[in-house]
Amino acid sequence: MWEAFRRFSALDSRAQKLFGRAVVLLPWAKLSLRWRGFKTTKGILEGKLSGGSVPAGQNFSETVSTIVRMVKAGGRWGIVRPNCLEESLVLWYLLRQAAIAASFRIGVRKSEGMFEAHAWVEYEGVTLNQGEWTHPHYAAFESEFSALGEEKQ
């Protein structure tokens, strides 16, 4: 326990805040997906997006890396163990809050006669929250789910 506290204390204040947000958002996402469903949950998160920005002096890759690490840590040390959908929604939301154009993706496959689905987040074509070995085994939907809920004109 002391080791975890020491590691948390060593984080800069931005990373500590991101960790705290992840610890709160992950259980919220789990409950919201169960009670409201995917479309409504994602719509709520989209409605809360504001034009965030990358902090001065920090580049996009550092910000992306920090957010990914804090969401992973939130899942490891928080009160819930998120599945790929919950983790991906929270990661996508926090990245978008930081004005990073991440893509939320969902793919499907049939394995041993069973239908399986998987969710992940991509930034500039790179998968952020799942190993590169995981998602290629899934047939991703052509359009990203980042645009779900936006009105088509």
C-alpha positions, 0 to 999 in steps of 0.5 A: 500500500505504501508503494502505491501511495509513494508512486501516486505522490510522485506524480505531477498534479495533472497526472494525479487529477487525471487518475482521480477522474479515471477512478470516478469515471470508470465505475460511473461508466460501468453503471451507466452502460448497464442502466442507460445503454451505450448510446445514452452513456456516450451521448452524456459524455459527448455533452460534457465535452468542452474545448479543452487544450493541451497544457502549455509546454506539454506535447500531444504524445506526452499528454496521450501517454499520461492519460492512457497510464492514468486510466489504466492505473484507475482501472487497476487501483479503483473500485471496479475492474473495467472491461474494454468498453468501459475503459475505452469510453473513459479513455476516449472522453479524457482524451477528447477533453484534452482536445486530442482527436482520438477515435473510439472503435468497436470490432467483432469476431466469431470465435469457437462459434461465439460472437465476441465484441471488443472496444479500443481507442486509437490516436493517429492510427495507433491503438492506445489501450489494448495491445496491438495484437488484440484488435486486429483479430476483430473486424472493426466497423468501418466508421468510428464510433466517435461520431455516433450521436452527431446529427447527419446533415 
